[in-house]
Amino acid sequence: MTRIALIHALSHSVAPINDAFSRDWPEAQRMNLLDDSLSADLARSGKGLDDAMHERFQRLAQYAVDTGAQGILFTCSAFGPCIEAVARWHAGIPVLKPNEAMIDEAAQGQGRLGLVATFAPTLASMPPEFPAGTELETALADGALDALNAGDTQRHDALIAAQAALLRERGCTRIALAQFSMARARTACEAASGLPVLTTVDSAVRALRRRARPG
């Protein structure tokens, strides 16, 4: 059985990715590690992804490997360079950024891609990860993450869907939801925009299933 470590910086990411595994790869054995101080510390420190943040990610990954993980998926999209460093350190197993698989799938499409996030640092860290030449329009669903934190999932989804509709008006031909916590808004985005919607959750499970070796 393949053991996959899911490492979270937001509690809202836990359910979407576990739901996707239950649906698309139920045979995988999952372990969930949550440090919900990561995103808060990044947002308030003003230091960016400094050495201390890199060290935290290395420690989380090493713990996962020590428990027998044969693949690691990080589920918060604002920490790309930290995750890339982990992937170099643990080159013997697949280590995926949350958006990595979705970006690969999005790059195969045609036309302008609309990227929606609810966490502002994601819109700084994620666009450079797309291949050169990708036509990208970004949008922040301001207030959506606060709504989710308050338990108002309907407002969360509506704010994201409104940005999807605006991106369609800006010429986008498809929409990508940048964070795992946003996957629940896919249906609302499809209805509001009339466009196909990619989620990091579904793409990540497909990629890990292809790449991870069973124990």
C-alpha positions, 0 to 999 in steps of 0.5 A, spaced: 500 500 500 502 506 498 503 511 504 502 519 502 503 524 506 499 530 506 502 537 509 497 542 510 498 550 512 491 551 512 485 547 516 481 548 510 485 544 505 484 538 509 477 536 507 478 537 500 484 533 498 482 527 503 475 527 499 479 527 492 483 521 495 477 517 497 473 518 491 479 517 486 485 513 489 481 510 496 487 505 496 492 510 498 494 510 505 494 517 507 497 521 513 495 528 514 500 533 518 497 540 519 501 546 521 496 552 521 501 557 523 505 557 517 500 561 513 499 566 519 506 567 520 508 568 513 502 573 512 505 577 518 512 576 518 514 581 512 520 576 512 517 572 506 520 565 505 526 566 509 531 560 512 527 559 518 521 558 513 525 553 509 527 549 515 520 548 518 518 545 511 524 541 511 523 538 518 515 537 516 518 533 510 523 529 514 518 527 519 513 524 514 519 520 510 521 517 517 514 515 518 514 511 511 511 516 506 512 514 499 510 521 496 509 528 499 503 533 497 504 540 500 497 543 500 498 550 501 500 554 494 504 560 497 510 556 499 513 554 492 520 555 493 520 551 500 517 545 497 522 545 491 527 545 496 524 539 499 523 536 493 531 536 491 532 534 498 528 528 498 529 526 490 527 519 491 520 520 492 515 524 489 514 531 492 509 535 489 507 543 490 499 543 491 499 547 484 504 543 480 500 538 477 494 543 475 499 547 472 502 541 468 494 540 466 493 547 464 499 548 460 496 543 455 490 548 454 489 553 449 487 561 450 488 565 456 487 562 463 484 565 469 487 564 476 483 565 482 486 565 489 483 567 496 490 568 499 494 574 496 501 571 497 499 566 492 498 571 487 505 573 488 508 566 488 504 562 483 504 565 477 512 564 475 511 557 476 507 557 469 511 555 463 513 561 459 508 564 454 502 562 458 497 567 458 495 569 465 490 573 468 489 573 476 484 575 481 483 575 488 477 573 491 478 578 497 474 576 503 473 569 501 478 566 506 475 570 511 468 568 510 470 561 510 474 562 516 467 564 519 464 558 516 460 562 511 461 557 505 456 560 501 459 567 501 466 564 500 463 560 494 460 566 491 466 571 492 470 566 488 465 565 483 464 572 482 471 573 480 471 567 475 465 571 471 470 577 471 475 573 468 471 571 463 469 578 461 477 579 461 478 574 455 479 568 459 477 561 456 478 557 462 479 558 470 484 555 475 482 555 482 489 556 486 488 553 493 486 546 495 481 550 500 477 553 494 475 546 490 469 546 493 467 553 489 468 549 482 461 548 481 459 555 483 465 558 478 462 553 472 455 556 473 458 563 474 463 563 468 460 558 463 468 556 463 471 549 464 474 550 471 481 546 474 482 545 481 489 543 484 486 537 488 483 533 482 490 534 478 494 533 484 491 526 486 492 524 479 499 526 478 501 522 485 497 516 483 502 516 477 508 517 480 508 514 487 511 507 488 507 502 492 511 499 498 
